[in-house]
Amino acid sequence: MLQDLLKEQKAFFKPGVHTELRGQNNRNRRVILVSGDVMANMRSDVSGVSARVYRNGVWGFSSMAEYTKDAATTVLKAATENAEFMDRHVGNGKPAFPPLAGGEPFKMEAFNDPAQKAYVDFAREIDAYVSAHCPNLTSRKVIATEDSMEKLLKVSDGRDAHILSPRSYIYVFLSAETPAGAPVELFKSFGGSGTFDVNFTDPSVLYAGIDRLYEQLMQKREGVYADAGEKTVILGGMMTGMLSHEAVGHTVEADLVLGGSVAAHNLNKKVASDLVTLTDFAHEAFGGTCPLPVFVDDEGTEAKDVTLIKNGILTGYMNSRESALHFGMEPCGNVRAWMFSDEPLIRMRNTSVHPGNDKLDDMIASIDNGYYLIESGNGQADTTGEFMFGVTMGYEIKGGKLGRALLDTTISGVAFEMLKTVDMVSDEIVWCSSGFCGKKQPMPVGMGGPALRCKVKIGGR
């Protein structure tokens, strides 16, 4: 746990100048087993302090790779001088940020740091189960991991905070060969927000998920290629989540809007079917806790939900305090940094399409010739909203029933056009939080959604 070495420095914040002082520790724990052999066993902790100062439309930033009172004094002085230097030479003359309400500092509960043996032992248990119950594999891999960001934040206005964001996962990778000798692979992640010792107490809890993963791999081993072209498909919740994040979410981050994203000219315009509502959630969604809850961001802004699309209409952007001032919007806590040495950026938190009223079985039954696309291992999109995602698991739909599994394929389209074709939305949400968003610096994010019936272009052999 970070000790509060920053409280005395707040007395040196200059009146009327937005200032942030952040102490931070990033920790990572990881064990990798390949076919039963330990291939990696590592622990790392990186700590430091940074300061950021806003003055008349320009920023000063400084960081040091140590967390001490002296380091805090040094970076605060340097960031202030940097902002003053930039102000003299750039001279934007922009107004100060509207003040944010303060209140008691926000604090999260401390968490444990399990010994490395806990990761090794749990991974070995999972590997032993796979070895005993999943025949005909060419290889298997189990990864046990935990990462966390702990931040101690002091701000000139807004909420001071002590933020702890641990998350932990077990990844299981299974590989086999088709009858023709081509490799096929699937993986599944288990876990979410919380430390390893809280999320993983009983290996048997994962066995049903591993059995289902193995079943899908054996089906994929006998799979077929999709027929290329524009098809009616059902995107499973994981695919909807990737679409929400990559092809829509990034286009409505205000810094990318200012850079010319497709959303720059579509505010208050129709960009999707009436059935589509999409929100970047802070910490609660659909009656439960989000997979990676955010309560206060690195600017001291209390986190609130941001509605991005409502009933098909683009209604808002995700903002920093600076961009919110530019667009006349409310900042809602979307600004975060990955390491102490990183400047905070506008980032998504838990981005999801809202559930609808349709049952998945009815959606499948409504399609005579199409596909049910479930899992994606990768994807890319640009600020035009054009996307291409890999599909690692899916099925044919023939006569309203699921058919053969698919071999790897791709889907592509333009998000704000494809979303207009959505005509059914399932009533169940699937969340994913095991990856990183790679916008200039890594960042843990959650993404999710219901199944969507829509039209997309799908690749073939």
PyMOL commands that set and color helices and strands:
alter all, ss='L'
color gray80, all
select helices_A, chain A and resi 7-12+69-90+116-133+196-199+203-221+237-252+254-258+262-265+321-327+360-365+415-421
alter helices_A, ss='H'
color red, helices_A
select strands_A, chain A and resi 18-34+37-55+58-64+106-107+139-155+161-177+183-193+229-235+278-281+284-285+288-289+306-310+313-314+335-336+345-346+350-353+369-375+379-381+386-391+393-398+401-405+409-414+424-425+430-432+436-437+443-444+446-449+452-458
alter strands_A, ss='S'
color yellow, strands_A
deselect
rebuild
show_as cartoon
